[in-house]
């Protein structure tokens, strides 16, 4: 009996001392970001959450909603075939079941068009357009650069009526998702403070960007919610060599010193494992590293994130939140490739499905 007790005590001591640390202490955020499913593919996506995301210990799921929801506050902005409230509640339920933080995203400020198609906000409310003199052309072919210098349109952050609509969308989508956070996008904002704009022409672009971000943050904070954004506009693309997509060429990067420090930055770099999380953390911001399609770079970014957390000062350690795989399609195309129903357009090792598997295989080895 005495020996049995000694063995039990030894086993308890051994398991306590040598047990693996809980995953949240290694990487607080283990995220996945993808376009929201349409109603017709909802059930398969829920199956994917149960059978693929949950077993890999994904604890954060960002769904890019935009106008793929049947908004009651602004039904004129809903796409055809959009998710219903009942559809979203199915997503909420499965994420609660597996302790996944479900966060909706609606692209704000920039990305109000794509190719030569204007998205819902500016097609319904053209008065909000920052560059109304640039007319969309239905050519069926998008070329960058083009004669208009157009990438994606923005709304004017100083239009007196735009935030009534924007806040309605934010509040409704956060309520139905039962979320404590909201992702506002705010990436690749090429058009802000345009000289021809009667409201913000000639104003400091960094101050305009920071003002919009702060306005959104304050609205969310009043309701107990946190703002997440992509981080590219807060990086200087010229001095760093990061370029105009992964960083800013129009001086918005100075906004990093003007914004609240509780904003969560999703720091995406797809063609190099850049060490920019250190910069965001040193500026007092929480940061998540976001890969896309290159497994080797994602694996290096994971090593870097672990190293940042292990070697940081106590003040900075908790600003390094973790990793998030990004997928720049809807789940339908992603799952076709993931389950082998279709091959990538280019048969290559550099795809979001392979990147996701490699990244989370390495995370779960930790």
Secondary structure, DSSP 8 states (H G I E B T S, - for coil): -HHHHHHHHHHHHHHHHHS---HHHH-SEEEEEEE---GGGHHHHHHHIIIIITTTT--EEEEE-TT-B--STTGGG--TT-B-HHHHHHHHHHHHHTT-EEEEEEEESS-SEETTEE-HHHHH-GGGBTTTTS-----S---SS-TT--SS--B-TT-TTHHHHHHHHHHHHHHHHT-SEEEEE--S---SS-TT-TTTTTS-HHHHHHHHHHHHHHHHHHTT-EEEEESGGGSBHHHHS-HHHHSBSSSGGGGGGTS-TT-EEEEE-SSS---THHHHHHTT-EEEEE--S-HHHHHHHHHHHHHHHHHS-HHHHTTEEEEEEEEEEEHHHHHHHHTTSS--SS--S-SHHHHHHHHHHHHHH-
